[in-house]
């Protein structure tokens, strides 16, 4: 269904109309690349680890490690799905296959979403929390738009990654919330 059939044909029709490669779409698409998104996550994880350690939080390293492991799991989940679906890319990328789901979208979603989730307990002001969520959403929307606009992915490739990563990030959020309620006390 993702590679052939009426939904894929509609996706290709819509996606084909959106393709218009330019420098802006390339910049936005690059926001989902490993060399851009992963260092952003890494900086946030180091900052959070240092803050938690300085505060004397028990197992201060656990939230950053959990987010880092989730980031490491992205290719382990996305690559087999790409091979299983084996969907051809848009005309600028075809006849290559393996575009569904989008790895760049998944990288951006987990990196920027994971960063926001790990930062959340340290952001006390509502405005800071709203800013973190808005920035994460904007980076992810920009990445998805750039990938489609530049012709790297069909729209459903991007949407599929967002759906997959919503589940992954929900799992991280549940883990971090449970930890904050029961296991985030100070060391004695």
C-alpha positions, 0 to 999 in steps of 0.5 A: 500500500505504501509503495503501490496502489491508490494511496501511493499514486495520490501521494506521488501526484501531490508530492510531484507538484510540491517538488521545487529544489532550491537552497532553502529546501536543501537547508531545511532537509539538512536539519534532519541529517545525522551531522546536524540533528545528532550533535544538537541532541548530544549537546542537550544530553550533556547539559542535562547530565551535568545539571542532574549530576550537579544537583545530586540526582540519583542515576543522573545519567539515565535520561540522557542515556535513554534518549541516546539509545533511542537515537541509536535505535532509529536506523535499526528500525528505519533501515529494515522498513525501507528494505521491506517496503522498497518504495521508489523515491521521487523523480530526482531520486529514482530509480533508487528505492528504499525511501519509505519511511524517511530516515532524515525525518526520523533522525530529526524527530527523535533528535529534536523531540528527544532533546525537548523531552529530556530538557522538559523537567529542567524548564520551569517556566511555561514559556520555556517549555512552550518554546522548546516544544515549538522549536522541536515542532518547527525543526521537524516541520521544516525538515519534512517540508524541505525533504519533500520540496527538494524531491528527496521524499514523498509526503507519505515517507515523511508522515510515516516517519513522524508516526513511527517516531511519535510512538518512540517518543511517547515511550521515552516520555512515559519512561522519563515521567515514571522515573521522575515520579519514583526514581529521580530523588537525590543521592544520600 
